[in-house]
Amino acid sequence: LKFSAETYGLGSGLFFLGYSLSMIPSQLILMRVGAPRWLATIVTGWGLTAMSFSFMNSRFQFWTLRICLGVFESGAFPGMWHYLNSFYPADAITLPYSLIEAAVGVANVAGAPLAAALLLLDGTGGWAGWRWLFLVEGIPSVATGVAMLYVLPRDFAAAKFLGTQDKAWLTQAHATSKRHA
């Protein structure tokens, strides 16, 4: 699309504007509608926005999508941390946090060659490689977001994968953790 450096710079700033203005409202919505439903919504929105980049044709569309990406992305990690805290007591949360952060690094390492391969699709179907990259990049997020609606329990008490003893232990661990906080 031959955007100028200024266009990309403004797009970067607009991403952070959307991100900054949406982080607290996103968490308030999460508290109101529940983590599974809200996380599913923002992850699906994130994926749909990523896919929409493949169809953009103007600076205005680019800027609008950058704002939308910031809005959706702003609630993802804080929402995950909130959700994890509803399952893990304070003295057991370090490992799940570390695993998620490590997974982000692994995804970046694995994603780079995949992105390079998708860019090689340049000209396929009359599309530039970067369009294929955005389209394919969004599919896993959309699929994950939809699956979250059906897989994530609202809290550990509703988790079908936990037994009665696990739920009792978590109830006790959370009560003890709150007393020491």
Sequence and secondary structure as in RCSB ss.txt:
>XXXX:A:sequence
LKFSAETYGLGSGLFFLGYSLSMIPSQLILMRVGAPRWLATIVTGWGLTAMSFSFMNSRFQFWTLRICLGVFESG
AFPGMWHYLNSFYPADAITLPYSLIEAAVGVANVAGAPLAAALLLLDGTGGWAGWRWLFLVEGIPSVATGVAMLY
VLPRDFAAAKFLGTQDKAWLTQAHATSKRHA
>XXXX:A:secstr
    HHHHHHHHHHHHHHHHHHHHHHHHHHHHH HHHHHHHHHHHHHHHHHHGGG  SHHHHHHHHHHHHHHHHT
HHHHHHHHHHHHS GGG HHHHHHHHHHHHHHHHHHHHHHHHHHTTTTGGG  HHHHHHHHHHHHHHHHHHHHHH
H  SSGGG TTS HHHHHHHHHHHHHHHHT 
